Amino acid sequence: MAPLCRRRRAMLAVACLLALKRRKRPWVSPLNRQRRQHGDFYRLVAELRMDSERHLQYFRMSAEKMDELLSFVGPELSRQLTNYRAPIEPRQRLAVGLRYLASGESMASLASSYRLGCATVRESVHMLCGAIEKVMKEQLLPAPTEGGWKEVAQRFWDKWNFPNCLGALGGRHVAIQAPPNSDSRALKDKAPSSVVVLALVDADCRFRCVQVGDFGRASDGGVFAGSELGVGMADGNLNVPSDRALPGAPHLGEAPFVMVADAALPLKTYLMRPYPGQHLSPAKRTFNYRLWRARRVLDNAFAILSTRWRILLRRTVLHNSDTLVVAACILHNFLLAPDDNQRLLDENEESGQNMEPVKSMGGNRASRAACNVRDTLSSFFMSDEGSLPWQSKMI
C-alpha cells in the first residue's frame, strides 16, 4: 500500500503545480491591458474619423460607409459577455478586419498596434469575412435572373457597343500560404500556392458571379468547365434570355447572348474569345478590338479590387481564404462609385501591381456553331448598323 500512496501523493503534487502555473499565466497580456490607452482603435481610429481623406486611405472606405457596413454585419461580430473579460466590441472587430484587408499587414503587426492577441485578430478577420458573405451576398451578388441578364446586356451595348453581352469573364490567382498546423496537402506543396478566382463582371466593373477555390496548381483546363457558371451555361439553366436579333440588323438573324473573354477561355456559343493568329482580315481584327474594348472592364474590376484590398496582392495565411476573397468582391460592389473607380485605377497604374491572370481555363477546341456566332458578330461590327466611326483607326 505504501508505494501506491506515494504514487498518489506524487500525482497530486504534480496536479497542484500545474494548476498554480496556469493561475500565474495572465488572462490578458500586460501590453494588451493598455488597449484603451495606447491601442490604435481608441486613439488613431478615433482621430481618423475627423479627417475624411486619411480615413479613406487607412480603411479604403469613408467613415459613413463604414458605419453603414457595421449596421449590416454588427450583430454577427458580437460575442457574449462573460465573467472573465469584456468581449471585443463589433466596431473594433470591424476596424481590425478592414485594416487587414486594406493594408495586407501581418496579423502579428495588427495585434501589436491594436493591443490585441494574434488569435483575436485572426478571429476578427474570420468573423468579418464570414459575416459579409452571410449577410450581404444575396443582395450584392444575387443569383442571375433573365431580367438581370437583359439589364447587363443593355448596359454593355450602351456603354461599350457590344451587343447581347452578359459580361466579361476571366480569372486571377490569389497567393495563399498554408496556415500553421494545416493538414491540407494541396496547400503544403512546394513553393508558392494559389487559389483561382473566376469572375464575371458587368459593364460598370461590378462583379456578377464569383467562384473561388480551384487550386492554382491544379490543371487550368478544368477551371471554367468545372465551375458553377461553366456548368450552368452549358446546361442552359442560368435563366439566360433567348436568342435575339442584333441591334438594327435583323437580316443577320438571331444571335445568342454571350460572355466575352481572352484567349485563356474556350470559344463557345455563349463565350466569345479573340480570333487567333497574326495575319488577320480587317473584319477579324475589328472583332478582336471590339471584344478587347468590352473585356477590359474585367481588368479594371480586378485592378480596383486589388488596389483597394491590398491583402489580395500579398500571401494570405487563412483557413478561409475563399471566404476572404468573396467578401472582398462583395465589399467591392458595396463601395463601387465612379469617382473612387478612377482614383483607384490611377493608383493601380502608379503602383504597377496586379493580380496574376490565369493563363488557361479551358480547352481551345471550338464547335462550328461557336465559330458561326463569332463570325456573325464580326460581320455585324463591319456593317453600317454595328460599326464605330473610329474602329478602323484602332486595328
C-alpha positions as CSV (number, residue, x, y, z in Angstrom):
1,M,0.0,0.0,0.0
2,A,2.9,2.4,0.8
3,P,4.2,2.6,-2.8
4,L,0.7,3.2,-4.0
5,C,0.1,6.0,-1.6
6,R,3.4,7.6,-2.5
7,R,2.5,7.5,-6.2
8,R,-0.9,9.1,-5.5
9,R,0.8,11.9,-3.4
10,A,3.2,12.5,-6.3
11,M,0.5,12.7,-8.9
12,L,-1.5,15.1,-6.6
13,A,1.6,17.3,-6.2
14,V,2.2,17.5,-10.0
15,A,-1.5,18.4,-10.5
16,C,-1.2,21.2,-7.9
17,L,1.9,22.6,-9.5
18,L,0.2,22.6,-13.0
19,A,-2.8,24.4,-11.5
20,L,-0.6,27.0,-9.9
21,K,1.3,27.5,-13.2
22,R,-2.0,28.0,-15.0
23,R,-3.1,30.6,-12.4
24,K,0.1,32.6,-12.8
25,R,-0.4,32.9,-16.6
26,P,-2.1,36.2,-17.3
27,W,-5.5,36.1,-19.0
28,V,-4.6,39.3,-20.9
29,S,-1.1,40.3,-21.8
30,P,0.2,43.3,-19.9
31,L,0.7,45.2,-23.1
32,N,-2.9,44.4,-24.2
33,R,-4.2,45.7,-20.8
34,Q,-3.3,49.2,-22.1
35,R,-5.5,48.8,-25.1
36,R,-7.7,51.8,-24.2
37,Q,-4.7,54.0,-23.5
38,H,-2.5,53.1,-26.4
39,G,-4.4,50.8,-28.9
40,D,-4.9,52.1,-32.4
41,F,-8.7,51.7,-32.2
42,Y,-9.1,54.0,-29.2
43,R,-6.5,56.6,-30.5
44,L,-5.7,56.5,-34.2
45,V,-9.1,55.3,-35.4
46,A,-10.9,57.9,-33.3
47,E,-8.7,60.6,-34.8
48,L,-9.2,59.4,-38.4
49,R,-12.9,59.9,-38.1
50,M,-12.2,63.7,-38.0
51,D,-10.0,63.5,-41.2
52,S,-12.1,62.0,-44.1
53,E,-9.1,61.7,-46.5
54,R,-6.9,59.9,-44.1
55,H,-9.8,57.7,-43.0
56,L,-10.3,56.7,-46.7
57,Q,-6.7,55.9,-47.2
58,Y,-6.4,53.9,-44.0
59,F,-9.6,51.8,-44.3
60,R,-10.2,52.2,-48.1
61,M,-13.7,53.5,-47.3
62,S,-15.3,56.5,-45.8
63,A,-16.5,56.7,-42.1
64,E,-20.1,56.9,-43.4
65,K,-19.7,53.7,-45.4
66,M,-18.0,52.0,-42.5
67,D,-21.0,52.9,-40.3
68,E,-23.4,51.6,-42.9
69,L,-21.4,48.3,-43.1
70,L,-21.4,48.0,-39.3
71,S,-25.2,48.2,-39.4
72,F,-25.3,45.1,-41.6
73,V,-22.7,42.9,-40.0
74,G,-22.5,44.3,-36.4
75,P,-24.8,41.6,-34.9
76,E,-22.6,38.9,-36.4
77,L,-19.5,40.4,-34.8
78,S,-20.8,40.3,-31.3
79,R,-19.6,37.9,-28.6
80,Q,-21.4,37.1,-25.3
81,L,-20.3,38.9,-22.2
82,T,-18.6,36.6,-19.6
83,N,-17.4,37.0,-16.0
84,Y,-13.8,36.7,-17.1
85,R,-13.4,39.6,-19.5
86,A,-15.4,42.0,-21.7
87,P,-15.6,40.9,-25.4
88,I,-14.1,42.9,-28.2
89,E,-16.9,45.2,-29.5
90,P,-18.1,44.8,-33.0
91,R,-16.8,48.2,-34.2
92,Q,-13.3,47.3,-33.1
93,R,-13.5,43.9,-34.9
94,L,-14.7,45.7,-38.0
95,A,-11.8,48.1,-37.8
96,V,-9.3,45.3,-37.4
97,G,-10.8,43.2,-40.2
98,L,-11.0,46.1,-42.7
99,R,-7.4,47.2,-41.9
100,Y,-6.2,43.7,-42.6
101,L,-7.9,43.6,-46.0
102,A,-6.9,47.2,-46.8
103,S,-3.2,47.1,-45.8
104,G,-2.1,43.5,-46.2
105,E,-0.3,43.8,-42.8
106,S,0.6,40.7,-40.9
107,M,-1.8,39.7,-38.1
108,A,1.1,40.0,-35.7
109,S,1.6,43.6,-36.7
110,L,-2.1,44.4,-36.3
111,A,-2.1,42.6,-32.9
112,S,0.7,44.8,-31.7
113,S,-0.8,48.1,-32.9
114,Y,-4.3,47.4,-31.7
115,R,-3.1,45.8,-28.4
116,L,-4.9,42.6,-29.2
117,G,-3.9,38.9,-29.2
118,C,-3.0,37.4,-32.5
119,A,-5.8,34.9,-32.0
120,T,-8.3,37.8,-31.5
121,V,-7.1,39.5,-34.7
122,R,-7.4,36.2,-36.7
123,E,-10.9,35.6,-35.2
124,S,-12.0,39.1,-36.1
125,V,-10.9,38.7,-39.7
126,H,-12.7,35.4,-39.9
127,M,-15.8,36.8,-38.3
128,L,-15.9,39.8,-40.6
129,C,-15.4,37.9,-43.8
130,G,-18.0,35.3,-42.8
131,A,-20.5,38.0,-41.8
132,I,-20.2,39.9,-45.1
133,E,-20.7,36.7,-47.1
134,K,-23.6,35.6,-44.9
135,V,-25.5,38.9,-44.6
136,M,-24.7,40.8,-47.8
137,K,-24.1,38.2,-50.6
138,E,-27.7,37.7,-51.5
139,Q,-28.1,41.5,-52.1
140,L,-24.8,42.3,-53.7
141,L,-24.0,39.0,-55.5
142,P,-27.5,37.8,-56.3
143,A,-28.4,34.7,-58.4
144,P,-28.8,35.6,-62.1
145,T,-32.2,36.3,-63.5
146,E,-33.5,36.8,-67.0
147,G,-34.3,40.4,-66.3
148,G,-30.9,41.0,-64.7
149,W,-29.1,39.5,-67.7
150,K,-31.0,41.8,-70.0
151,E,-30.1,44.8,-68.0
152,V,-26.4,43.9,-68.1
153,A,-26.6,43.3,-71.9
154,Q,-28.3,46.7,-72.5
155,R,-25.6,48.4,-70.4
156,F,-22.8,46.8,-72.4
157,W,-24.4,47.9,-75.7
158,D,-24.9,51.5,-74.4
159,K,-21.5,51.9,-72.8
160,W,-19.2,49.5,-74.7
161,N,-21.0,48.9,-78.0
162,F,-21.0,45.1,-77.7
163,P,-24.4,43.5,-78.3
164,N,-26.1,40.6,-76.4
165,C,-23.2,40.7,-73.8
166,L,-23.8,39.0,-70.4
167,G,-20.4,40.2,-69.0
168,A,-16.6,39.9,-69.2
169,L,-15.2,36.7,-67.9
170,G,-11.8,35.9,-66.6
171,G,-9.7,34.5,-63.7
172,R,-6.9,35.6,-61.4
173,H,-4.6,33.9,-58.9
174,V,-4.7,34.8,-55.2
175,A,-1.5,33.7,-53.4
176,I,-2.0,31.7,-50.2
177,Q,0.1,30.0,-47.6
178,A,-0.7,27.0,-45.5
179,P,-1.8,28.1,-42.0
180,P,0.1,26.7,-39.1
181,N,-0.9,23.0,-38.3
182,S,-2.8,22.8,-41.7
183,D,-3.4,19.3,-42.9
184,S,-4.2,20.3,-46.5
185,R,-1.7,18.6,-48.8
186,A,-2.8,20.9,-51.6
187,L,-1.5,23.9,-49.6
188,K,1.7,22.2,-48.5
189,D,3.1,21.5,-51.9
190,K,6.3,23.1,-52.9
191,A,6.7,26.8,-53.2
192,P,4.0,29.4,-53.7
193,S,0.5,28.1,-53.9
194,S,-2.7,30.0,-55.0
195,V,-6.4,29.7,-55.5
196,V,-8.1,30.8,-58.6
197,V,-10.8,33.5,-58.7
198,L,-13.2,33.2,-61.6
199,A,-15.4,36.2,-62.1
200,L,-18.0,37.7,-64.4
201,V,-18.1,41.5,-64.5
202,D,-20.7,43.8,-65.9
203,A,-20.2,47.0,-67.9
204,D,-19.7,49.1,-64.8
205,C,-17.0,46.9,-63.2
206,R,-19.5,45.2,-60.8
207,F,-18.9,41.6,-60.0
208,R,-21.9,39.5,-61.1
209,C,-20.7,36.0,-60.5
210,V,-17.6,35.0,-58.4
211,Q,-16.2,31.5,-57.8
212,V,-13.1,30.9,-55.7
213,G,-11.4,27.7,-54.6
214,D,-9.7,25.9,-57.5
215,F,-6.1,25.4,-56.6
216,G,-3.6,27.2,-58.9
217,R,-1.5,24.1,-59.1
218,A,-4.4,22.1,-60.5
219,S,-4.9,21.7,-64.2
220,D,-6.1,25.1,-65.5
221,G,-8.0,23.4,-68.3
222,G,-10.8,22.4,-65.9
223,V,-11.3,25.7,-64.1
224,F,-14.1,27.1,-66.2
225,A,-15.6,23.8,-67.3
226,G,-16.0,22.7,-63.6
227,S,-17.2,26.0,-62.3
228,E,-20.9,26.6,-61.4
229,L,-21.0,29.3,-64.2
230,G,-19.5,27.0,-66.8
231,V,-21.8,24.0,-65.9
232,G,-24.8,26.3,-65.7
233,M,-24.2,27.9,-69.1
234,A,-23.5,24.5,-70.7
235,D,-26.7,23.1,-69.2
236,G,-28.8,26.2,-70.0
237,N,-30.2,26.6,-66.5
238,L,-29.0,30.1,-65.6
239,N,-32.0,32.0,-66.9
240,V,-30.2,33.3,-69.9
241,P,-32.6,35.1,-72.3
242,S,-33.4,33.5,-75.6
243,D,-31.5,34.5,-78.8
244,R,-32.5,37.8,-80.3
245,A,-31.5,39.9,-83.4
246,L,-28.5,42.2,-83.1
247,P,-29.4,45.9,-82.8
248,G,-30.7,47.3,-86.1
249,A,-29.6,44.2,-88.0
250,P,-32.4,41.6,-88.2
251,H,-31.0,40.5,-91.6
252,L,-28.1,38.8,-89.8
253,G,-30.5,36.6,-87.9
254,E,-30.9,36.0,-84.2
255,A,-27.7,35.7,-82.1
256,P,-27.3,34.2,-78.6
257,F,-26.3,36.1,-75.5
258,V,-22.6,35.7,-74.9
259,M,-19.8,36.4,-72.4
260,V,-16.6,38.0,-73.6
261,A,-13.1,36.7,-72.6
262,D,-9.5,36.5,-73.7
263,A,-7.6,33.6,-75.2
264,A,-7.4,31.8,-71.8
265,L,-11.0,30.6,-72.2
266,P,-12.6,28.4,-74.8
267,L,-14.8,29.5,-77.7
268,K,-18.4,28.5,-77.1
269,T,-21.7,29.6,-78.5
270,Y,-22.1,31.6,-75.2
271,L,-18.5,32.6,-74.8
272,M,-16.5,34.7,-77.2
273,R,-12.7,34.8,-77.4
274,P,-10.5,36.6,-80.0
275,Y,-9.6,35.2,-83.4
276,P,-6.1,33.6,-83.1
277,G,-3.1,34.5,-85.3
278,Q,-1.2,37.5,-86.6
279,H,-2.3,37.9,-90.2
280,L,-6.0,38.5,-89.8
281,S,-8.5,40.1,-92.1
282,P,-9.8,43.6,-91.3
283,A,-13.1,42.1,-90.1
284,K,-11.4,39.7,-87.7
285,R,-9.1,42.4,-86.4
286,T,-12.1,44.6,-85.8
287,F,-13.8,41.9,-83.9
288,N,-10.8,41.4,-81.7
289,Y,-10.7,45.1,-81.0
290,R,-14.4,45.3,-80.1
291,L,-14.1,42.3,-77.9
292,W,-11.0,43.7,-76.1
293,R,-12.8,47.0,-75.6
294,A,-15.7,45.3,-73.9
295,R,-13.5,42.9,-72.0
296,R,-11.3,45.5,-70.4
297,V,-13.9,46.1,-67.7
298,L,-12.7,42.8,-66.2
299,D,-9.1,44.0,-65.9
300,N,-10.4,47.3,-64.4
301,A,-12.5,45.5,-61.9
302,F,-9.6,43.3,-60.7
303,A,-7.3,46.4,-60.6
304,I,-9.8,48.3,-58.4
305,L,-10.4,45.2,-56.2
306,S,-6.7,44.6,-55.5
307,T,-5.8,48.3,-55.1
308,R,-8.5,48.7,-52.5
309,W,-7.9,45.4,-50.7
310,R,-4.1,45.0,-50.9
311,I,-4.2,41.7,-49.0
312,L,-5.0,40.2,-52.4
313,L,-1.5,41.2,-53.6
314,R,0.1,39.6,-50.5
315,R,0.4,36.0,-49.5
316,T,-2.6,35.5,-47.2
317,V,-2.4,33.0,-44.3
318,L,-6.0,32.0,-43.6
319,H,-8.0,28.8,-43.3
320,N,-10.9,30.5,-45.1
321,S,-9.1,32.3,-47.9
322,D,-12.1,31.5,-50.2
323,T,-14.5,33.5,-47.9
324,L,-12.0,36.4,-47.7
325,V,-11.9,36.7,-51.5
326,V,-15.7,36.5,-51.8
327,A,-16.1,39.1,-49.0
328,A,-13.6,41.4,-50.8
329,C,-15.7,41.1,-54.0
330,I,-18.9,41.9,-52.1
331,L,-17.3,44.9,-50.5
332,H,-16.2,46.0,-54.0
333,N,-19.8,46.0,-55.1
334,F,-20.9,47.7,-51.9
335,L,-18.4,50.6,-52.4
336,L,-18.5,50.9,-56.2
337,A,-18.6,54.5,-57.3
338,P,-17.3,56.2,-60.5
339,D,-15.1,58.8,-58.7
340,D,-13.5,56.1,-56.5
341,N,-13.0,53.8,-59.5
342,Q,-10.9,56.3,-61.4
343,R,-8.9,57.2,-58.3
344,L,-8.1,53.6,-57.6
345,L,-7.3,52.9,-61.3
346,D,-4.8,55.8,-61.3
347,E,-3.3,54.4,-58.1
348,N,-3.1,51.0,-59.6
349,E,-1.3,52.4,-62.7
350,E,1.2,54.2,-60.5
351,S,2.0,51.1,-58.4
352,G,2.1,48.6,-61.3
353,Q,0.9,45.8,-59.0
354,N,-1.8,43.5,-60.3
355,M,-3.2,40.0,-59.6
356,E,-1.7,37.3,-61.8
357,P,-4.0,36.2,-64.6
358,V,-4.8,32.6,-65.1
359,K,-3.2,31.5,-68.4
360,S,-5.6,28.7,-69.4
361,M,-9.1,28.0,-68.1
362,G,-10.4,25.7,-70.8
363,G,-9.7,23.8,-74.0
364,N,-9.3,25.5,-77.3
365,R,-11.5,23.2,-79.5
366,A,-14.5,25.1,-80.8
367,S,-17.7,23.8,-82.4
368,R,-18.8,25.0,-85.8
369,A,-21.8,26.7,-84.1
370,A,-19.5,28.7,-81.8
371,C,-17.4,29.8,-84.8
372,N,-20.6,30.9,-86.6
373,V,-21.6,33.1,-83.7
374,R,-18.2,34.8,-83.7
375,D,-18.4,35.3,-87.5
376,T,-21.9,36.8,-87.2
377,L,-20.7,39.3,-84.6
378,S,-17.7,40.0,-86.8
379,S,-20.0,40.8,-89.7
380,F,-22.2,43.0,-87.5
381,F,-19.2,45.1,-86.4
382,M,-18.3,45.8,-90.1
383,S,-21.9,46.7,-91.0
384,D,-23.5,50.1,-91.1
385,E,-25.6,49.2,-88.0
386,G,-22.8,47.9,-85.9
387,S,-19.6,49.7,-86.8
388,L,-18.0,52.5,-84.8
389,P,-16.5,55.7,-86.5
390,W,-13.0,55.2,-85.0
391,Q,-12.7,51.4,-85.1
392,S,-10.7,51.3,-88.4
393,K,-8.0,53.5,-86.8
394,M,-7.7,51.1,-83.8
395,I,-6.8,48.0,-85.8
